[in-house]
Each structure stands twice: as structure tokens, then as C-alpha cells.
């Protein structure tokens, strides 16, 4: 018995797909129809109702099993730490939204409450996220401009303060964002985040970091910059800043620079001595406390005109209804915010879900964020997602469940209700500096360009285009462009496949690119062509061109020449200029009047494309031998073409049409087409679509290239001697040779039978 | 010697990709770099200069070889017939553009002159095309509205008549269209037409037919309908028509119905007796002459208020400059017109190029159409493309070259300059009726829905969405939506591939879906998983899920459990609770305190994901046998996974990252991964991108599934007896069996060597 050795020794019948199916018993399988799936989906049961209930209210499944003894202390510690970060980030990110800093605390409070009830992630810290905040801020700047452009003044009551307008716009956009997220969640389309590929997200967030950086310059330099919006807004903003650079407040600039340098250095220390420090130094909180005290002590605001946070709106305000005009004019922006906000939160929560081995439900997350944003917007907050850094704090300080999130919300609430006044002397430039220094990670993504360029040019292109579009055209359009380009790359990658002509590696059943190997075997008249990609509307013509190049002639041209020759022969037979004997044709005239009929047939050119019809002829014409009356027809050396379909993962309607016409052209000039290693699903589809007819039959499909090759050799070179036994398998060869008598053309398998019909 | 029979008998070493390369000499190939291609592209020579010259002025290559004796008569006959059709279509399609009928004659004249010089098609009849005319008409209606919306009045001089405004807008859009086409041609992007797939074009043109139909209703019913534009314009138009239906001019309606019925019947006769009629009956020309005479004789215009064509602008007018405001506001429309106009003309000319066996140059066609449209617009015509019916006339009446086109232009010129007044009494409802009756072919495309539904659901979806979007949102947006959806289908098709688990078909080297066949062989612990599509950002997670489902467990979870167990064992060894003897572990305590350390490690969860490190242990742990102190670790039956990559035609960066993490997870729990039939280009890419490291080596790549399987069997069941010799190959089996001694584990090939390093 020969197994367990490293020799590949196989003896089996050569198979076409059809003969293989006939000889191997198949299982009758019931394939579920769409109706079955629908029935499954809508079937009702108590268990299903319970499952749906706990899906829509995840807290009902985890809170009853809450392990108070072991988890509560952890959650409290984590919640307090996260709460401190939340307060600071809330204040800072509110500047990005162009609303007073205090509203950032609302965004760090309201969404957490609903997420606690509805969310499926245990470690996510819900709240403001710089990119999302900036995207909301773009809308605010567009709708509430500093100058009076006069267009948008009609959408607000005349007596409304600019601040209230800004808050109203931010809240309205946030609610619309929530509505989109809720809608997508209920439609169960949480999977759309898979369309945001890594290079696209990386390019997009890097561009967002540039936008955040530019938007914070005005706080660091303490300039009054009008809110530019639309494409190229960043260019106009930079132009404005540089033309007003002499108005910079030096005190603010110095404070910012000091903060940035100190925070940068301490963060580097935190990073380097990660393992040795029990907890990272909370340098941002420390610097905030120091600068607030110093600013209060030396009265920076009065003395140096340093802009300060001022009194935070104390307490909470009654909910408001969204501004319908804003809703109408911020459709695209809100959709982008909904997608980006969700995508960021989902990817962060997935990281921790994998780490701690629990399951995140994408659709439920969308619902949770949708309701959270509607709720938050109603209470004058702005769109929430998550900040990676804050979630990292929540997880690393030991948070076990969303109870930690709840505690952090309580801390934020305490600041809002009780101790907010302490933060009044904090300079806004400090917040700006803290935002800028936290961009380091996002800006470091520039290094990916080089890495991607080496790895994959298309992905690098996606990064660059997403980045440039998002920087120049704005984040909402940039996201659209990025997704579009990224999806296009899938088409590009398959559009110009590297086709190759294969040859047999001598002594084996292996076929490789003939240009790559020395020791190859290519039988006369056989071409093996590999299509290394799916075939669809955008590449079927390209493949046809490549195949024609590989074969070396245009089959349609040959067919027309042969049909013309045939017509002449028929005519000569009619006129008696040609005689037929048992040995072939005998030409009785000199053939000088052969070319006169060249032109009269021009209108019947369609007929030349039809299959060659020799029924009326007394004998078949052999196109390889010279024709009578020296009618010129180019001779064709190729008799068989094998198409390797192993990598063809799908065919669309255009491809089927194109493929059929290609195959027909070859079949009509008596070149046999063999298709090898085609996926069974594609074969089934071809049969279902009526691909096959008299000329193209399912018998052209072979299991492997080698099966097809054996069939070809059997047909064309039965006397030729060939060995597919490698010299490298010692001893085997000789024995197999002696088996010659056993294998002497006693072919009972139907493998190659279809060719007999053709002849 | 055994060849020429239908048995697949092969004996060769089992190969990994690496061993195969080592044992088969490869050719050193120089791959052209991007620099080489650039150098080729910019290399200069006289021949190249000549080629470029004749590329840009194709007439220089075909006119000198014009065969006056044989072709001129054909061209004249064809030109006159085509000219008559041109005149009628020009008048009719001008109504679609909302300009006076006479301007249609300009569109049938000017572009032909430039195309004669620049075009590469010999049979194309250049001139107005209904869909393109309608798209231009949409812009005209938007810019020049019947009511005074007040917005667009500023862009025209106050004293300009409505008619002149309409002509100016149409001419401006046409010039912009030409500029786009010329630009695309010079940028050599003629290939973009491949993105217009057949189902998309079919859905789009059907929608266009609906628009044309609705736009002609006002002429047939003789109603004054204001020009609606933008999304849902067709709904508003229909609403308006139905609410004013009582104002219908009965005389016009009757004339139209009579014309439609007669033309329809005669066209059916033409179709049915195609072969018997020498030329099709020119029913449209006949009906036009009859109705014009009758209208003149009975003075329809005065007696029945029938609207007539009236006096055509006699002669030609001086060229005009485009209206810059129109140019700015019709960017999107002009681009759509440019694409649609070119796509239609290109596809029609390709049909005849294939039929008559000559070559069409897509980029030169773009240049030719661009210049033609700029020229035509400058002389107050509207955008030209081709009408399929007119080109069919030109070709079927024997046209040989564009000289026929030139003759047809002369006919049009004669009508414009001399006999145009004869057409003055022609009722416009006749033209409307002729346009409508000619929509039959386009409207018949509705039948494609059913065909596509049966053949390919995705293509059917593309058809429907392109159709609905183009009907409801307008032709320009509809085209964009159609292209977008069509490109998305490429992603969809590969996104949720039908993965399958394969099994060996007994007695062969063939692997098929295990659910499909009865007589299969699946060795214990081996899973063969087939990825039937390229892997990229949108499906890598889906494949991971499918693979985990197929294998039946989550490798990461197993790894963590093992690492936890390992940690406990190390601790017990330290504490002396575990002893090691030559026979294994001996547990010395009762293990009651095993679970207390469960929680303390929660923060070092990252470590649990690392490779299992047994260096510090005095002996290796066998995970399959029960662990000491009954530490619970799930046992894993699978020892080898084969991934069939035959259909993986590309991998992007996200896929490489995802694949690597999947492979690592399996390797770390000591499951061997084998990748079979991977394309060599992908393998090269993986090597270039630093995919491989200590854990994942290039040795996991095998030539075929069977090679991998032989290696697995060698490793895990060397004593087991297996036969890959089919019973269906008579006689061979016994002989091969007797060869057992020769093949007895004298493995000298390096095929399987890498596993020795692992153990």
C-alpha cells in the first residue's frame, strides 16, 4: 500500500466535469430558497421573543449577573479616572464645535446614560470625539457665520444670540445624526462599516487631524477667525490666519507652547516607562489645575487679555426641538457624522471585545448610538462617539462594565452642577494646546504612506486620495470620495489581470507560466491560457484581446476567410471548374477569374460569421492542406485551447455573452476549447442561464488542465510517447512503463466522448 | 509508454512551492519597470511621428487609397438615403432640445464635416441622437423657463428673444460637451466606456425612452407645458399634462395617431419581409411628404390651429461664443452628455468595425466627437452623436466610407439653403409621432428585466436601479447612480463568497465539497477550506467567521485557555505541588485552590494571546492528554487545515493583515496551516510585503491540495493505508501496490521538511 510517503502517485480516469459527476454518486441536497429564509426570519417563538428583547436592551442580560463584590470597586476607580479625562476632553472638544466649552460636558454626560442601557460594549467610554466634533463644527460655522451673509439669518429668530444659534445648530445636527444611526440600526445595516478599509480610515483621520490642528490655531494664537466652510475652507482659514498673524496674543502663545512642550515630554516618559509606572502620570489634569490656579492668581484675563473658559452654564437646560431648516441643510454632513462616529466607536469597541472575549452586536450598537445622540442633541449636547484615549483609560484602570461609564458620567455631572466655577479662569489656549498635542498619534499615520507604497500601490492611492480629498474638500465630501475610490480599487484590481500562457512542467501534471521555467513541455498546436481573475463587464474585452494575442490570430478573420473560400469552391463546383476524385479536388481551369466576385458579397457579410456549412459539399475540406485553385486561406497550427478558470470566481451577464462569442469563434474554425478547473457554482449558473447550445456543450469542462491535456493528446497524438512520471520518483517509472499493455486504449470512460460527435 | 489513453496517471514528488522552485530550473526574466514604460512611451522616431500624425488625422490614411471606381457610386446612393433620414430626424430631435426645428439641420450638418476629417469609423452616421438631444433639452428648459422665476433672467441680455436664448443655451452646452470629449480624448481615457455595462446602458436608455415619450406628448396633444427640470421633473410634467388634458387639440391628436398606426404597420411589414424587399419602404419620408401636402392644401394651421414647423431659418448664421454663465451651471449635464454621446457612438461604430473588420480608435473617436461638437455648437447646432437607425441606413444602402456621410451632409445643406420652405406646413405633431414610434425598440428593452432576473440577480438590480434613477432623478444623475451601482456589484459579488469544506473523492487526487458527494474520504483532524473569491477589506472578516465555523472552534479562545493552564502548571511547579517523572506529571495536592487566581491576571490578558512558551518547563505539555490537576482545557481534534487559494485572485493590505492574524492564531495552538494552489504573483507579493516571519513561513504553500494532503498523511498517519489509485483504472492498481517496497519512506525531497523544525 502506498501512502504516507512524499510521492504524488495517482492513477484515475481522466475526467470531464460531466463524466466525473456520472461516475461519482452525488448527494441530493435541498438548497434553501429565499422564501425559506424569510420564513425562518419571521418564525415566532418565546425563546426568540426573549432573545430579541435582550438584544434591544442588553442591560437586561448583563446587569442581573453583575458581580458586585469583585467588579464594583474596579468600576468605581475606573469611572473616576475616566470622568476626569471626560471633563477635560469635553471642554476642549466643545471648542471644535464652535460652542461654549460647557456644552462639551453635556456631550460627556447624556449619551453615557442611554448607552449604559442599550450598548453592548463593556469598555467603551462614550462621549465627544475630535473628528466628529469638528464635523459638527463645520456645519455650525456654515450656518452661523460671523459676517452677515444674509442667507442664513432667516432660519433663526432675530433676537437669538449667536451662542444660542450655535448650540441649536449643533444640537439639531446631532439629533439628525442620531436619527440616521437609529435608522441604519433598525434596517440591520451595521455591516456597512466593513466598507471603511484601514488605509481609507487612516488617510481620512490624518486629514481630520490636519483640520483639527488648523481649527485650534485660532485658540493658540487667540485670533478671531471667521468660520469658512465648503471645499478649500482650510486654505481660506490658513490664508486668513497668516494674514492676521501679527495680531497674535503673545501670552496665549507662550502658555500654549509651554503646555505643549511639558505634556509632550511627560507623555513620552509615560510611554517609555510604561511597564515601570503603576499608572501613567495624568499630566493633562495636572497642567489644567496648575494653569487654572496661575491664571486665577495673576488674573491673566484682565492683565494679558488671555481668553478664558469663563463661567460654565451651570446645571442643565430644558430639551429643545431641532431646527427644521438646519435639518434640511445638513443632510449630507449628518450622514457623514453618523457613519464616522459609529465606525470609530465600533472599531474601538471591537478591539476590546476581542481582547476580553465577548461579542459586539453592530446593529445594536448603531441603535444605541442613534438613541444616545438623539437624547444628547435634545439636551443641547453635540454628537458623541468615543475617544480612543479615553476608552483606553477606562479599560486600563480596571473598568469591567458600563457601570464605570455611569460613574464617569456622575463625575461630569458633579463638575456641571457644583464645581464648574472652579474652571472659569482656565485659558482656552490651554485646551487648544491639549487638543493639538493629542493629535500626535493621528499625525504619525503619515508614516503609513511609505509602508503602503511598498506593500500595495492601490491601497497607497486610496490613502492619499482620501487624505487629499478630506483636507481640501472637507471631511464629509472627503469621506464620500474615499469610500468611492476604495470601492473602485476592487474593480481596478481585477480589471487588467496578468494573463499568462501555461506549459506543462516536464514529467508532472503541473502547469506553470511558460516564460518562467526551462524544463517545459508544450505539445504542438495546444495553447493553455490562464484567466487569473473574475470575468465581468469591465475586463471581458481585455481578456478577449489578451487571448487573441496569446493565440496569435483572430479567429473571426480566419472564419471569414474560410467561409469565402468555401463559397468559391461551391461556385466552382457548380460551374464544373472543380472535379472531385477519391484523392481530392482536381482543378480544371486556370483560376484567373477568381477575384471578380470579391465585392458582390459585401452585403452578405453576416453570413461569413456563421458556422462553416459543408453539408452541400460532396466531401469535407481539410483546411490544413492547400486548397484547390490555390485559394489563399491562412493555415492555423493551433488545434486546441485550454482555458484555466481556477481563479474565475464569478461571471456576470456581460462576461457570459462575451465568453460565448469568444468560444463560438474558435469552435467555428474547428479549434477545440477546453475549460479547466471551473468552479462548480459557475458551471451551474452557466447551465441555468442557457449558455450551452449545439456548438458549446458542457462537455468542454474538465476537472483539471491535465485532464484536458490527456484528452487532447489522446485525440491528436495517440502514437506519440509522453511521460508524466517524474524522473525524481525513483523506481516508479520503470514499473509504470511495463504497464503499457494494460492501458492500451481500452477507454471505456466517457471522458472524451464529445469530440467523436464533432467529426 | 503510457500516453494517449484516457487515464490520469502521474507519479512525481509531492511539492511545496519552495521545493518545486528548487527542483525546477527557472528562467531569469527582466520585468519592465515603470521607468522603462515611460521611456518607451516618450521615445521619438520618424515612424512614430508619422503614426501619430495619421492617428490624429485619420483621413490622411484612408482618402489617398479611396477606390473611386468601386466605392463612389455606393457612397453616393448611401449618402442620399442617409441624408433624407438625417433631415427628418434633425427636425424631430430639435423638438427634444426645445429649439426651433431648423436648428436640428445644423446638428446634422456641421459635425459630419469634422468627423469626415477626424473620425475612424467608416460607417457611422454622425448627427443628432434622441437621448443626447433630450439631455441638452433638459438644460435648455432649466435655464430658459416659460414663467419668470427671475433667477436666470440675469444671464441673458434683456432684449433677447426666448428662441435665441434657447439656441444659445443649447449651443453653449454642446460646446462644453465637446470640450469634455476633447479633453478625455487627449488624456487617452477612451477606455472609460468599458464601465458602462450592458444592463446599465439598457436600463438607462429605456428610461431615456420614457423621458422622450413624455416630452413628445406635448407636441402630440399640442399643449403648452412649462419646462420642469431637476429630480421628479417627469412626475410634474405628467401631472401638468393630465390636469390640462381637456385643452388637447383634437386635430393634432388625430394626425399623430394616424401617423403612428401607419408607420407602425409598415415598419412591421418591413421587418417581416426584410429578405424579400429590395430596400425597406421609406414610410417616414412618404408620410412626411403626404402630411405636408395635405396640411398645405387644407391650411391645417389656420383652420384647425395645428402647430406647424413654419419657416426654417434659411441659410447659416455667424458663429457665437458660449454663454459663460451657462457653461458654469451645466457642468454635470455636459459631462453626462459627453459620456452618453460618446458611449453610444462608440458602441455603434464598434459593431460595424467588427462586421467589416477594421479598427476603431476609442481615443481618436473622443477627439473627433469633441472637435465636432465644439464646431457644431459654435454654429448654433446641438450635441451630436449617432442614431442607430440612421447608421443602419448608411451601412445597409452600401456606404463604404465617410464620403457617404459627406454626401448626406450635402443633402441636409440643400434643404437648409434651398428647399426648406417646402417643409413649412409640416405639423409638429407629425414629428412628435415619428419620434414616439421610433422608441419601440428602446421600450422593448423592458423584456430584459425577466431575462436578467433569471440569469443574474445583480445585473437585474443594476438594470432596475439605473432605470428608476434615470426616470425619477433625471438622465444625468441617473447615469451617475447607474455607474455607481454597477461598480458596487463587483464588490457585492465577492463580498459574501460561498465558502465550502472540501473532501477527497476516494481513490483520486480530486477535492470537492464534502456535502455533495457520497464516496468521500476525510482523514481525521484535517479540514480543507476553500476561499472561492479574492480577499480584500470587505470580506476578510467574513472569511474568518466562515473558517471558524467550518473548523468548529475559536483558535484564540483555545490559545488563551492553554496559556492560562500553562501559567497554573508553572505556578504549581514552583510551589512544588507538581512533580515530573519520566512518565509524566504527578499531582501532589488536591487542587482545591486552583480557581482563586482566576481574576488577578485580567490585566495581563495580552500575554495570553502570545505564542505558548514552554522553554521554562522541564518537558513539553501534550494538550491532547488530560492535564495534571484536571485543569480544564478543551481538546482540539483538528491538527491540520488546508486553505484552497485557487480562486484567490488578489489580496489587499487589509486581507494580508487579517490572513496573517488568522494563520498565527492557528499556528499558536499547534494546528498546521497549508495553503494550496496559490497564484505565484500573490506569493511574490506576500514575500515582498514581509508577510512571513518565524511562525508563518513560505513553506506552508503547496502546489495542490493533494500535495498538502500527502504531506499531512505522511506526518500524522504514516502507518495508515490509503489508496489514491481509482478502482476505475483497471489493472493499474495491483501493479502499483506491488511497488510498495520501492516507495517505503525514502523521502529525499524537501517537500515536508518544515514541520521537523516545529516539533
Interface residues (C-beta under 8 A of the other chain):
Chain A: X1 X2 X3 X4 X5 X6 X7 X8 X9 X10 X11 X12 X13 X14 X15 X20 X23 X24 X25 X26 X27 X29 X70 X194 X195 X197 X198 X199 X354 X355 X356 X357 X396 X398 X452 X454 X455 X456 X458 X459 X484 X486 X487 X488 X489 X490 X491 X493 X494 X497 X498 X505 X507 X508 X509 X510 X512 X513 X515 X516 X517 X518 X519 X532 X533 X534 X536 X537 X538 X539 X541 X542 X556 X557 X560 X599 X602 X603 X605 X606 X646 X647 X648 X649 X650 X652 X653 X654 X656 X657 X677 X679 X680 X681 X685 X688 X689 X703 X706 X707 X710 X711 X713 X714 X717 X718 X719 X720 X721 X722 X723 X724 X725 X726 X728 X729 X730 X731 X732 X733 X735 X736 X737 X738 X739 X740 X742 X743 X744 X745 X746 X747 X749 X751 X752
Chain B: X1 X2 X3 X4 X5 X6 X7 X8 X9 X10 X11 X12 X13 X14 X15 X20 X23 X24 X25 X26 X27 X29 X70 X194 X195 X197 X198 X199 X354 X355 X356 X357 X396 X398 X452 X454 X455 X456 X458 X459 X484 X486 X487 X488 X489 X490 X491 X493 X494 X497 X498 X505 X507 X508 X509 X510 X512 X513 X515 X516 X517 X518 X519 X532 X533 X534 X536 X537 X538 X539 X541 X542 X556 X557 X560 X599 X602 X603 X605 X606 X646 X647 X648 X649 X650 X652 X653 X654 X656 X657 X677 X679 X680 X681 X685 X688 X689 X703 X706 X707 X710 X711 X713 X714 X717 X718 X719 X720 X721 X722 X723 X724 X725 X726 X728 X729 X730 X731 X732 X733 X735 X736 X737 X738 X739 X740 X742 X743 X744 X745 X746 X747 X749 X751 X752
